[in-house]
Amino acid sequence: MPGFADSFWSSGDYAGGLGVLFGKLQQGVVENQQILTIARMRAEAEDVYGMRLGEIGPATDRIPGGFSRDDGASVRKVAIIIGDKAYDGVRTEMEEAAKNHRKIAQGIRDLVVAPFTRWCDAHESRIQNSQDDLQARIKLHDKQAESVKKLRSHYFNKCRLVEDIEEENKLAFQDPETSPKGKIPEIKVQDKEAEEEEPIEIADEVYQPEQVKKILTHILQTIKLGETKVPILGTYQNTTSGADIVEYFQQYMGATSVSHAERIGQDLITHGFLRQPGSVGNIFANSSKMFYQWKSKSFQLTGIPEKKVALGRTFSMASNTDSIDSPVVGSVSEYLAGWNPLNNQHPNETPGDRLRREAGEADERYKAGVRKLDLYRCQLEEAIIEHLKYLERCELDRLKAMKTIILDFSGTISNVIPSLQSTVDNMMLYQETVQPSGDLRYLLENYRTGGFAPKVVVYENYYNSADEQTFGVDLEARARADRKRVPVIITTILTFLDNRYPDLEGDEARRSVWLVEVPLAQTHRVRDALNTGKPFNLETLEPYEIPIIASVLKLYLLELPASESTDSARISVIQNTLSQLRLANIATLDALMTHFTRLIELTSADETYVAALASALGPCILRPKTETSMTMEEKYSYRLIRDLFAHKVAIFSELKRASSLTHSISVDTRPRAVSSDESNRKANMEARARAIAAAGRSRATSPAPSPRGHRRDRSSGGPETRFPIASPTSSDHTRNNRGITQTAAARMSLEVPSEQGTPTTAEPTKEAATLQNITNGSSDTPHTSATYIPGMDDGLGEIGVEKRNSLGRAAPTSAARGRKPVGLARMSMDQSKRNSVGSDGGRVGVSLTDKPMDD
C-alpha cells in the first residue's frame, strides 16, 4: 500500500498535493471536535438525567398523605407491608439509577473527554506546525525561483546585447575606440528600463509596474506630506510619519496587523520608493516620531510634481545642506555616480568588452541562483517527505485514538447500565467499523494526487550546452553531450551494479536492491556528487551502498523531462492496434461505435451517461482471458471505448482506407480457384450414374472365379496404393479448409491471403494417392472411381447418387449376389447438396469426372 510520502505530489507545484493533504488533515481535526462534542453532551445528558432521577424521592416525600398515613390498621398494615415495599423499591431503584447515570457522566468525563481533549489539542498543534514549516519552505523556494527567473532574463538580455554589438562591429566602418560615445548611456538606459519593467514584490505579494504606479499615486494623493527638520542636515520635504503610513496600509492595502504594515513599508524602502532621512539605517517602524521621505523615484513613476527646496545662490562646504544625506546633494550624487570616470574600475574597457564582462557576471549570478534554488528544492523535498511520513503516523494515531475513544465511551456505559446493552452493542458495532488501515487506504485511494515527482530547475545555457548539469537534462541532450548513444551515468551505474551483484549473498538480496526504500537525503547526497555534467568512473560509486546507487538511477529517471504526447499520437497507436484484427472484427466494431455515437449525438447525452455507457460496454469489447484482482481494477477497456467515442471518425476512416487498399492489391494477385458452377449438376450426376451402371454390367455378376481363370493386372502404383481407400468426405475437407482459412486469417490479419497464404487445391494425401485407374480382370473398361463395387447393376438404372458416397466406401466382394452393398445402403434417392464434394469448389484432391484417373 502506498504511503503519504509517495501520494501527495502534484505536477504543477509542491503546494497542490500538500493542500489536498492538509485539507483532509484539518477535516480530521474537525472530526475530533465532533467526537468530543458527542462525549461532552452525552455526559451532560447523563448528569442531568441522574439529577432528575435523584429528585424523584424528595418530591414524593413532600406530598402529604399516601403511604405515610396510618388509618385503617388492618388494611393499613397490609397496605403498609405491600405498598411500602413497592414504594421503597421504586424509590431505591430511582436512587440507584440516579447514581448509575451520574457515574456514567463522571466516567465519560474522566476516560473520554479530558484525555481526548488534551490529545486533540496536541494533534492540532502538530498538524499546524508541519503546515507552517512546509509553507515557509515552499515560500522560500518560490521566492528563489522567481529570483532565478529574473537572473535568467537578465543573463539572456546581456547575451543578446553582446550579439547585437558584435553584429554592429562587423558592419561598422570605424574601430570600437572611435565609435560614437553616445551609445553607451543609451544602452544603460535600456537596461534600467528593462529592469524597471519587472514585477515588484511587496509583503509577499507580487505587483506589476502598472499596479505599483496606481498604488503610489493613490498614496501620494491621499497621505499627508510635510516637512521634517533634521539637526545639522537641514529640512527634508515630502515626509510622512510612520504611524500615518501604517494607518494608510491598514485602511487601503488590507494590512491585517501592524507587523504586516511594517513589512509593506520596509519593502517600499527596499525598492527605493521611501527612505528615512538623517539616519544611516533604513528600518521602517510604526512610530509617530519617525518620519520617512518619499524619494524622487516615487514622483517620477507616478508623474506627480515633487516639492523641492529652493536652492540658494551661494553655499559653502560647511553649510547644513551639504551633507551627503541632504535631498539636493543626495540626488546629485546619485545622478553623478552613474558616469563619473573616477568610479570606473575598468577605465580602458571598450563597450563590447564591458558587455561581455557583464554577460559573464550575469551568467555567474544565474548559475549561483540555480545552484541555490536546487539546494532549496532538495531541502524542500527532503522536508516534505519527512513531514509526510510524520503526518501519516499522526493520522494513523488519530484514527486509532478515535477507535480507542469510542471503545472507552461504549465501555463506560456498558459497565454501568446493563439494560442499555442493545445500545452498547450497536455502539460496539460502530467502533468495529472503524478500521484505521482501511480508512487510511481510503484516504490514499480517493485523495492521492500523484507519486513522488521531483521538479528540477535546469540551467539553460544560452548556447544550448548541457555540460553543467546531469540530472534533469533531456536524455537526448545528455547523450549528445556525452557523445554516446546511452548517457554515461546510466551505463556507469549499470556496470557498477553488474560488478557488485556477485558480492551479494543470494538471489533474494540481489532482487531486493531495486525494492529497498532509501532515504531521500542519502540519494540526494550521491546525486549532488554526480550532478556535475562530467563523466565519472566506477571508483566514484565505491563508497556508497548498492541500494543507494540503484536509488540514484531511479531518481535520475524520475527527474527526466516529461514526454510530450498528443491525441494524434494516441489515435495512431489505436489504429495500429486495431489494424491487427480481422476485417469482420473491425467492421463489427465500426458498426457498434457508429450506432452508439449516433445515439449519444441524437439524444444529447451528458458526460455521466457517456461514462456509464463506456463502463458497461468496456467488458463487452475488451476483457482479459483470466480475471484477477489486478485486472478488476484496470480501466483500459473503459478508456478504449471513450477514445473510440471521441475519435471514431479519425480511427475507422484510416482503417477503412488501409483495408480497401490492401484488398484491391491482393485481389489482383490472388490465384483463382476452380469454378464451382453447378448449373449442369443434375445432368452430370445422371450421366455418371449411367456410367457406373454400365461398368457394373460389363463385369462378372459374381466374385467367384470364371472358367477362364481370374485375371489380375499389376497395380500401377506402389504398395501403398494396391487397395482402394475411401478418400476424405466432404466434412473432412470442409474441416481442413476451415482450419487453413482460420490459420491464414490469424496470420495475415487485415490482408487478403496471397498465393502462399491460401492454397487453391488441397495437398495430395496418402488417401488421395490411391485414386488410380482400377481394373478388375480387363483393361478395356477402366473404372474411374474408387467406389466401384461388384454387383452395381442390381437396380441402379436411374438412381441419383448422393455425393456423400460419390467416393464411397468399398464393400467386400465376398458378399452374396442378391444383397445390396453397404455403400449403397446409405445412398439417398434425392439429389442433395449437403455432402457434395463436387460443390466444394474443387478444393479436394478428387475430381468426379468420367475420365481416367491418371490425368
Buried (B, 14 or more C-beta within 10 A) or exposed (E): EEBBBBBBBBEEBBBBBBBBBBEBBBEBBEBBEEBBEBBBEBBEBBBEBBEEBBEBBEEBEEEEEEBEEEEEEEEBEEBBEEEEEEBEEEBEEBBEBBBBBBBBBBBBBEBBBEBBBEBBEEBBEBBBEBBEEBBEBBEEBBBBBBBBBBBBBBBBBBBEBBEEBEEBBEEEEEEEEEBEEEEBEEBEEEBEEEEEEBBBBBBEEEBEEEBBBEBBBBBBEEBEBEEBEBEEBBBBBBBBBBBBBBBBBBEEBEBEEBEBBBBBBBBBBBBEBBBBBBEEEEEBBBEEEBBBBBBBBBBEBBEBEBEEBEEEEEEEEEEBBBBEBBBBBBEEEEEEEEEEEEEEEEEEEBBBEBBBBBBBEBBEBBBEBBBEBBBBBBBBBBBBBBBBEBBBEBBBBBBEBBBBBBBBBBBBBBEBBEEBEEEBEEBBEEBEEBEBEEBBEEBBEEBBBEEBBBBBBBBBBBEEEBEBBBBBBEBEBBBBBBEEEEBBBBBBBBEBBEEBEEEBEEEEEBEBBEEEEBEBEBBBBBBEBBBEBEBBEEEBBEEBBBBBBBBBBEBBEBBBEEEEEEEEEEBBEBBEEBBEBBBEEBBEBBEBBEEBBEEBEEEEBEEEEBBEBBBEBBEEBEEEEEEEEEEEEEEEBBBBBBBBBBBBEBBBEBBEEBBEEBBEEBEEEBEEEEEEEEEEBEEBBBEBBBBBBEBBEEBEEEBEEEEEEEEEEEBEEEEEBEEBBBBBBBEBBBEBBEEBEEEBBEEBBBBBBBEEBBBEEBEEBEBBBBBBBBBBBEEEEBBBBBBBBBBBBBEBEEBBBBBBBBBBBBBEEEBEEEEBBBBBEEBBEEBEEEBBBBBBBBBBBBBBEEEEBEE
